[in-house]
Amino acid sequence: MKKNLKNILTAFIIFSFNFTSYSIDSLTIESRIESLKNSIRSNNDSVSIMLEQFKEDATKTNNLYGLSQYHFLNGFFLNKQSEFLLAIDEYNNFLKLENDSTSKGSIDQLNRIAICYKNLSDFEKARFYYEKAVELGIRSNYHKGVGDSYSGIGQIFERSGKYDKGMEYYTKSTEAFKRIGDSIGLSVSYNNIGNIMYYQGNFEQALKYYKKAAYVDFLIKNELHMASTYGNIGMIYSQMEELDSSLVYNLKALKYFEKTQNPFYLGTMYNNIALVYYDLEEYNTSLSYHLKSKSIKEEIGDKSGLATSFINIGNILVKLNNYQQAIDNYKEGLSICEDFESLVLKRDGHKGLSKAYQEMGKYEKALNSYIVYSALNDSLTLKETKNNTARLEAEFDNKLKEETIAQQKADYENDIAIEKAKSETRTILLLSVSLFLVVVTLFLIIFYRKLNQTRKQKAIIEKVNTENKILLGEIHHRVKNNLQVISSLLSLQEKNISDVTAKTAISEGKERVKSMGLIHKMLYQNDNFSGIVMSEYIEKLLDGLMESFGINESLIETEKKLDELKLDVETAIPIGLIINELIINVFKYALENIESPKLLIKFEKQTQGLFLQVKDNGNGNPEEVEKSNSFGIKLVKSLIRQINGELTIDYEDGLNYSILIKDYKIV
C-alpha cells in the first residue's frame, strides 16, 4: 500500500510559570491566578466573567502585576479558543507592563506570540519572535524558554519540509530541557524528533521516540501530551499498515480532545482519523471526518491545515469517481499553498491533479501536473543529499588544509633538528651515531604520520564515495522519471493518431522506452549500481509487456529458463531491447489461430558465451523473418552486432530465435 505523508502531526507545548510577589495581596492574587488557569484549562463557562472581575479588581487597586497577569490569562484564554490575533494583542499588552524584557514572563509571552503566528501559518513572524526569545533567554540563562523557542523553530522548518534544519533545532531543544530536567519539554522534543523520522519514512525510529514521549507523559500524568502522542502513534501504525491499532490510538486521542473542545487539536485529529478510514477504503466515512477537519481549519485560519484538508478531500473524490470536484479541491489547496512554503503539500496536490485529469481524459493537463509533481518530488529527495555531500566535501577540504599545515610544520621542525645535528657532528665525532639514530627516529615518525594521514584521507574519501553512490542512485531515478515522461508523451501522441501503422509504431517505441526505464528503476531501487540481475529483469519485462498487450497469463503458457546472471548496464540494455522486440513479435504474430499458445524464454551462460532463446509455437516462417525490412528486426540485428552476437532463426514446432552473445560483462 503506497502512502503519502499528508497529515500535520502536532506536538504540544505547555509552559510552567514563576511569579514574583509584588504586594501585600500577592497570596490572594496568586490563588486567583491559579484558579483562573484551571478554569481556562477545564473550559469553565464562567471564565469570561471571572476574567473581567479579576481585571476590575486589579484596576481599582492600581495593581500593575495583577493587570499584567490579566493580559496573560486573557491571552491564554483567547489562544485556547483559537482567537490567535486577539491573543497576540493581549500578550503584547503584558509585555508593555513588564519592566524587565529578560524576565521569564516576558520570554514566555514572546514564545506564545510566536505560537499564535505559527498557528496562523505566518512562519516568518513566528520565527522572528522565537529568535528574539532565544536571544533574551540565553542572556538570562532561562533554559526552559530557550528550549521552547528551539522547539518552535524546529516545527517551522518541519512544516516547510526542511527536515535537516528541523532536526538540528529539535536536538538543541532536547539538550536545553535535559539540562534542567524538564520532563514536559523532553516529551515535546521526543514527539518532534518522531515527527521528523515519520516524514523521512523511518517509521520504526519514529514509533520508538513517540513511545518514549508517551512513557514520560505517563510518569508525570500529563494527559494533554499523552493524547497528542497517542495521535502520533496512531499515524505511525497507519503507515505500518496496522490499521486496527492505528484507529484505536487515534480514537483514544480524539476522546480526550473532544473533552477539551480545543479546535486546533480537534481539527488535527479529525484529519488523522479520516486518513485511517481512507486506508480502510471506507471513503464516505473518511470524507465526513475530512469535512469536519476542514470546517475547523477554516474557522481558526490554519492555512497549512486547510490546504491539507482540500488535498485529502480531492484524493477521496477521485476514489469516488467525482473527478471535477476533486480537481476543484486540489486547485483550492494549491492556491492556499502559495501563501506559505510547503513542498510536500504542493507535490501531493499536483500528483492528485495529474491522476484526476488522466481519468477525465485531459492528458495534456495530466502530463503538465505530473511533470510538476516529479520535479517537486526530486527536489525533496535530493535536497538533503546535496546538503550532506557539500558538507562532506567542505570537511574533506578543511581536513586536507589542516593536515598540510601540520605536515609543513613537522617538516620545518625536522629540518632544524637535522641541521643542528650536523653542526654538532663537526665538533664531536661520537655524536654522529646519535645523529643517525635521531634521523632514523624522525623518519619513522614522519612515515607513521604520513601513514596515519593517508588512513584519515581514505576514511574521508570513503564517506564522499558513499554520498556519491547516493547521488548516482538519484541520477538513475531521474533518468527513469525522464523516460517515464517520454513514455507518457508517446501515449498522448498515440491517442491522437488514427493511422493503424503509425499507432503501432508509437506503441512499440513506448515499450522500448519502458524496457530501458525498467533497468534504471531496478538500479536505484536495489541500491546496487554495478549491474542488473537478468532473471529478475526478464520476469518484470515479460509481465509489463503482457499487461500492455492485454494478454492474460491464463491464455498463454510461458516457460522461463533463466540463469542468475548479473550483467553490467552496457550489456543489459541491448539484451533487454532484443528480448523486448522478440516478445513483441510473438504477441503480434505468433498467437493468431493457435489453440494453446506457448512461449519459451531461455537465458543462460554457456562455454562459448551467453545464450538467449525466444521460441513460440506459431506458424512463423524463418525465411520471411530473415528477409523482413521491419524496423523491429533491423533493430534486433543492429543490437546483436553491438554485442558481437550470432543470430539463428529456424522453425521447430514454431519460430525459434537463438542468439549467442560473445561480448558481455558479468559483475
Secondary structure, 3 states (H helix, E strand, C coil): CCCCCCCCCCCCCCCCCCCCCCCCCHHHHHHHHHHHHHHHHCCCCCHHHHHHHHHHHHHHCCCHHHHHHHHHHHHHHHHHCCCHHHHHHHHHHHHHHCCCCCCHHHHHHHHHHHHHHHHCCCHHHHHHHHHHHHHHHHHCCCHHHHHHHHHHHHHHHHHCCCHHHHHHHHHHHHHHHHHHCCHHHHHHHHHHHHHHHHHCCCHHHHHHHHHHHHHHHHHHCCHHHHHHHHHHHHHHHHHCCCHHHHHHHHHHHHHHHHHHCCHHHHHHHHHHHHHHHHHCCCHHHHHHHHHHHHHHHHHHCCHHHHHHHHHHHHHHHHHCCCHHHHHHHHHHHHHHHCCCCCHHHHHHHHHHHHHHHHHCCCHHHHHHHHHHHHHHHHHHHHHHHHHHHHHHHHHHHHHHHHHHHHHHHHHHHHHHHHHHHHHHHHHCCCHHHHHHHHHHHHHHHHHHHHHHHHHHHHHHHHHHHHHHHHHHHHHHHHHHHHHHHHHHHHHHHHHCCCCHHHHHHHHHHHHHHHHHHHHHHHHHHCCCCCCEEHHHHHHHHHHHHHHHCCCCHHHCEEEEEECCCEECHHHHHHHHHHHHHHHHHHHHHHCCCCCCCEEEEEEEECCCCEEEEEEECCCCCHHHHHHCCCHHHHHHHHHHHHCCEEEEEEECCCEEEEEEECCCCEC
